[in-house]
Amino acid sequence: MKMPVPDASTIARKGEIVRALRRIVPGEGVVSDADGLVPFESDGLSAYRQTPLAVVLPQTVEQVSKVLAWCQANGVKVVPRGAGTSLSGGALPLTDGVVLGMSRFNRILEVDYANRCAVVQPGVTNLAITHAVQADGFYYAPDPSSQIACTIGGNVAENSGGVHCLKYGLTTNNLLGCEIVLMNGEVVRLGGRGYDAAGYDLLGVVTGSEGLLGVVTEVTVRILPTPETARAMLLGFPSVEAAGACVADVIAAGIIPAGMEMMDRPAIVAAEAFVHAGYPIEAEALLIVELDGPEAECAELSAAVLEIARARGADYARVSENEAERLRFWAGRKAAFPAVGRIAPDYYCMDGTIPRRELPRVLRAIHEMAKAYGLGVANVFHAGDGNLHPLILYDADRPGELERAEQFGAEILKLCVAVGGVLTGEHGVGVEKRDLMGTMFDDTDLACQQRLKCAFDPDLLLNPGKVFPTLHRCAELGRMHVHRGKLAFPELPRF
């Protein structure tokens, strides 16, 4: 991946920029020394690193507004950052840009049980929302594997999912409203506490926009009652094809599990050695299927899933007998990424989505690609909705291996698109998939998307270098502008 060429004139103004930011965010709110900037050089896609010009850590919406307005007025690029767990380079900094870290926005502002929602700041971790409401019998459904660390603002930016997204949806399905600050400093509220706000769905536009349109400063999420019963099943298969076919059969039978995850043998062995979750290490593929709801419903559906699995050749089956065992089954899956990190010096985590019927074909192809590239691969993914997470194993200290891993990953993503899927399911495009956007979208598609970017950020200063292979100046596309959360639609140029 080619890094952008920095603007030398902006770098030369570092002293001026830092002084201006310190006037807005005093005390320890601005980091500019070399040692202090090191933790911000990368995000979860750690193969790439860049040192930012400075990092500013605001504590109030007013400070965020003033920082963005000053940066726009002075032509300074801004990269928003949450916990830095992005796996697509979404929070990768720029050497001629400022990182806007939102970690100090870490409070749960209100829990409204009457409307079944919680109002939180973007720096609150995903799991903290559930911890705040579980004593009263509620929880927050989206649960990325990094939920102990990833923040809700980042979840909004990437439209994160998790192992229970099959039944309960991604972030977008559990988001009611948010407050964002535009690049010009304008504070805008989108949505609210109701399930369907009036007007254009700008909340849907912002969700998954990867920090290109605005900075999230407040989020209202839906909370759900904790199910009466939740039961997880481990189903072992002699082949990944058999497990993939079982996934399709379960959905075809009209059964929608709360979660349906799949792991191949390398991932099974690594996770079991790390967590000791009770996985069958002799299985070539493992399905973790969870049913939730009333006890009678769980019992009936569990029996139906078990029958389907046996018909597809499952030779191992185990059902959780208590809550501790259910959580242990999931602990292995949620720790799969760090577990794989123990068996290879480095790994490259991919994210693509395919139609469920294509699972066996794509998995076979991935294993053939692994042989061709001479690299290992472990597969863990949200099988129920076809969201793949191949983990490509490599050693960055060996010349050429990172480049081969990138090429391997690109081939996987191209295959996802070729079989009717998409480039990303939940990790976003960032820099990782930026140069592959042309495999899924033509020039007209990309121009339309960039026109939307121009409406929110006409000077292209907010998280530039992400998502678009080539970012055209707004004047080339026809300028739009957002004011008070609304587009000036009569002024839109015709295509």
N, C-alpha and C positions, 0 to 999 in steps of 0.2 A: 504494500500500500504506500502510495506517495503522500508525504506530508505536505501541507500547503506552504508556499513561500511566504515567510513573515514580512510584515511591513516594517522596514528599518526605521522609518520616521516615528512610528508609534513607540517602538522599543526605546528610541532615543528620548522620548518624553516620559519615561517611567517615573522619574522623580516627581514631575508635575502631576501625573495621574495618581500616584500614591498619596501625595499631599491633599489632593482634592477629595479622594475617597475617605481619608482620615478626618476631614472636616465634617463629612456626612456620618461616618460610623467611627466615633472616637474610641480611645482606649485600645483594647487588643482586637478590635474588629477588622483590622487590615493586616495581612501577612505579606511581607515583601522580601524577607531575607532568604538566602539560598536554602538553608537547612529547613526552614519552616515551609517552604514550597514543595519539598520532596514528597510528602504524602498526597499531594494533589496532582502529581505528574501523570497518573494513569487512573483508570477505573478497573472494573472486573476483567476487561479485555486487556490483560496486562502485557501482551506482546508489544504494545506500542506505548511510548512515553514521550511527553513533552513538558517542559517547565513553563508554567504560566507566568505572565508578566507580574501579576499580583493576585491575591485572594482576598475578597471582602466577605465578611460574615455578619450580615445585618441581623437585627433583633426585632425590628418593627416593619410594618407595611410601609410606613412613611419613609423609612430608610431605603427599602427596596425601590420605592418609587423615585426617590431622589438620585440613587445610584444609576438607575437605568436612564433617567432623563439626562443626567450629566454625561453619561457615556454616549448617548445618541447625539447630544449637542456637540460633543468633542470627537466624534468618529471612532470611539473605542469599542472593540468587539467584546461580547459578554457570553460566557459559557455557564449556564445554570448547572448546579450540582447538588444532589441529595446525599445519599450515603456512599455513592461511588461504586455500587454493585452492578452497574450496567455491564452486560456481556456483549455489547455491540459497539463499544467505543462512544456511546452517546454523551458521556461526560469528559471525553478526552479534551484536555485544555489546548489553548493556542499560545504560542510564544509571544504573540503580539496582542493577546487578549486577557481580560480579567475573568477569573472564576468567581461566580456568585454562589457561595455556599449557603445552603438553607438549613444547616444542622441546628441552629439556635431556635428555629421555629418548631419546638418539640413538645407542645402542650396539647392535651385533649381539652377543648374549650367547653364542650357541652355534650351530654348524652340525653337524647330526647326519646324516651321509651314509648311515649304516646304515638309519635310518628315513626318509631323504629329507625332512628338515624342517630349518627354521631357527627359532631362538628369538630374537626381536628386540624392542627397545623401540619404543613407538609413534611416536617422533620420527624413526625411521630412514626415509629416503626410499624410495619404491617401487623406483627403479632401483638404489639402493645394495645391495639384497638380491641382485640378479643380479650386480652387480660383485663381490660377496663370494664368489660360488660359481662363476663362469663359468670360472675357470682349471681347475677340477676337472670341467668338463663338465656343469654344471647351470645352471638359471636359474629365476626366479620368473615364472610365466606372465602374470598380470594386468598390463596395461601401459597405464594411462590416458595420454592425451596429455600430461598434466602430470607424468608419472612422474619427471622429473628434480627436481621440487620437492615434489610431494604426499607425505605421510607415510603409513605403513602404518596408524597409528591412525585417521587420517581415512578411509582406504580401508575400514576395518572399519565406521566410523560410517555411511558412505554406500553400502556394498556396491559399490565401484567396479568398473568393467570395463576396457575398452580394446579396441584393434583386434584382439586375439587371443582375445576372450571367446567367439567363436562355437564354437570347438573346445575351448577349455580352461576356459571358465566365468568367472564373476565372482569377486570376493573370497570369497564364501561357499563356493564350490566348491574353494577353495585354502586354506581356513582350518581348522586342526586344533584349536586351543585358544587361550584368552586368559585373562588375569588382569584383573579389573575391580575398581574401588573404588566401592561404593555411596554414596549421598548421606549415609548415616549413618556413613561411615568404614569400614564392613566391607569386607574384602578377600576376593574370591571368585574361585575358579578354575573355569573352564568348559572341557570338553573335555580334550585332552591331546595325546599324540603318535600315538595310534592313530587309525584312520580312522573309528571309530564309537564314541563314548563311551556309556556306559549311562545310562538315565534319560531324562527329558524333554530335548528339544533346546533348552536355554536359550542355547546358543551361537548357534543359528540365530535366536533372538529378539533377541539383542544385535546381531548383524550387520545393519547397515542401520538401526539404531534412532536414528541421528542425534544421539547424545549425550544422549538423553532418559532413559536408564535407568542409566547408570553411566559411569565414566571408565576407559578402557582403559589399562593400565600395562605390559602384556606381551602379545606375540602369537606364536603358533607357526604358521608357514605351511608349506605343502607346497612342495618344490622338485622340479623335473623334470629328467631328462636332456636335454641339448641335442639336438635332432633331427639325424640324420645329414646331411640335406639340407633346405634351405629355398629355395623359388623363388617370386618374386613376379611377377605379371603386371599390366601396364597394359592395360586394354581400353576403348577410346573408342567412344561411341555417338552417333548423330545426335539422340537424344531421351532424356529421363529415363524415359519410359515403356518404351522398349526396354531400357534398363539394368535397370530394376526387374523386367521380365519375365525377363531373363537370370538375375537373382538367384534367383527362384523356380524356374526350370528347373534350375539347378545343384543346389539342395537336393533338388528332386524326383527328380533322377537318383541320389540317394544319396551325393553327394559333399559332405563336410563340410570345407571349407577351414580352415586355421588362422586366417585372417582374410579378411573380405570387406567392403570399404569402398566407399562411393559418394560422389561429389562432383558438384555441378552446375557449370555453366560459370562463374558468378561466383567460386565457391570454387576452381575449377581455375586460373583466370587469376591470382587473388590468390596462391595457393600457389606457382605457377610463378615469378611475379615475385619472390617472397620467397626461395625455396630453390633454384630452377633444378634441379628434380628430373627434368626431361625429360617433363613432362606435355604432352599434345596440347591446346593452348589453343583449337583450333578445335572440339573436341568439346563437345557439349551436356551430356554426362554421362560420368563416368569411373569405372570399377570397378578397384579394386586387389584382386587375388585372390592369396592366398598358399597354396601347398601345401607341406606338410612331411612328413618321414618318410624311408624308404629311397629311394635314388636312382631305382630302377626304378618305385616307386610314384608318386613325384613326376612323373616323365616321362609316365607313362600318364595320370594325372589332369590334368596340365597340357594334354595333347593333347585330352582329353575336354572340359575347360572351354572351350578355344579353339573347338572345334567347336560347342558350344552357343552361345557368344557370336556366332559368325559367322551362325548360324541366326537369331539375334535382331537381325541387322543391324549388328554391330560393324564399324566401318570403320578401326579402329586397334588394333593388338596388338603388345605388346612384352614379352618375357620377360627377367628379370634374368639376366645372364651370370656374375655373381660376387657375393660377399657385399657388397662396397662399393656396387654398383648396387642391390641389394635394399634395403639400408639407406637409400639415397637416395630410392628410391620411397616408403618409409614416412616419411622425413623431411618430405616435402611435406605428407602427410596430418596428421602430428602437429604440424606448424607452421601448420595451417590457421587456427586461432583467432587467433594473433598476425598472420598474414598478412592476414586480413580486417580486423584493426585498423588496417592501413595504408591502407585504402580508404574508411574512414568514421571520423568522430570518436569514435563510440561504437557498440557492438553489444550486443545482448541475446541471450545463448545459451540456447536452450530445450532441453528434454530430455523426450521422450515416446517411448513404444514402441507399435508397431502390428503386426498380423499381416502377414507378408511379402507376402501376396497384395494387400494394400491400398496398397502403395507407390506405384504409378502414380496411383491416385485421390487419395491424400493430397498428393502432390507437386503435382499439378495445382491442387488446392484452395489450397495454400499460395501458389502464384504468383498466383492470383486474389485472395487476401486481400491480398497485397503491393500489388497495384494499388489495391484499395479503400482501404487505409490510407495509400497514398502513401509507402510506405517500401520500401527495398531489402531483399533477403533472399538469403543464400548458404546452401546446404544441404550439410552434411557429416554422415555418419552411418554407424553400424555396420549395413550393409545386411543382413548375414546373419541377424541376429536382430531386425531391424526397429526398432532404437533410433535415433530421429531426433535431430539436433542442428541445427535451423534457427538461423541467426545473423541476427537482425533488425538492420538498419543504421539508425542514427538519430543525431541531434545534440542532446545534452542542453542545449545553449545556445539552442536554438530552442524557444520556449514551446509546450508541448503535445506535443512529439515523444516524450518519455519515456512519457507517459501513453498515447499511441497505440501505442507499441512494447509496452507491457504488455498493452493490449487485444488487439493482434495475437497476442501470445504466448498469452494466455488462450484465444483462439479456436482456435489450433493444438492446444492440449492438450485442449480440449473435443472437437475432431474426433477426436483419438487415442482417447479413451474411446468416442466414438460408433461407431467402426468396430471396436470390440472390443479396443482396446489399453488402456494404463494411463498414468497421469500422469507417471511417471518410470521411466527405465531404469537410471540409475546416479548421477545427481546428487542425488537425494533430494528431499524436499518443502520442508524449511526454511521460509522465509517466502515464497518465490516462489510456491509452489503451495498454500500453506496454505488460502487462501480458495476453492480449487477442489476441495478434498477432497469436498465435498458432491456433486460431479458423478459421483463414482465410488463413494462410500459413503453409505449412509443413516444415520439417527441411531443405529440399533441397532449397526451396524458400528462407528461412531466411538466409541460408548459402550464397546464391548468392548475396543477398542484403548486407550482411556483408563484402563480398569480395570487393564490390564497396566502402564501407566505408574504408576498408583497403587501397584501391588505393589512396585515398585522405588523409587519416590520419592513417598512419601505426602504430603509437604508441597508438592509441585510446584515445587521450587526449582531443578531441574536443566534448564538450557536451555529455560526457559518461553518461550512465544510462537512456538514452532516447531511445524510439522506440523498441529496441531489448530486449526481456525477458532475454536472456543470450547472452552476448557479448563475442565471442570467440577471443582469441589472433590470430593475423593475420597469424602467423606461422602455426597455426592449419588449416587454410583455404587455404594457398597458397598466398604469398604476391604479390600484384600488386602495382604500383606506378604511380602517375601523375607527369609529368614534363613539364613545360611550357604549361599546359592545354591539354596535350596529354597523352594517355595511351601507355605504351610500349608493344603493343599488341603481338609481337613475344615471349615475355617472360612470357606470361600468362600461368599458369599451367593448365593442362587439368582437367576436372571434373572426 
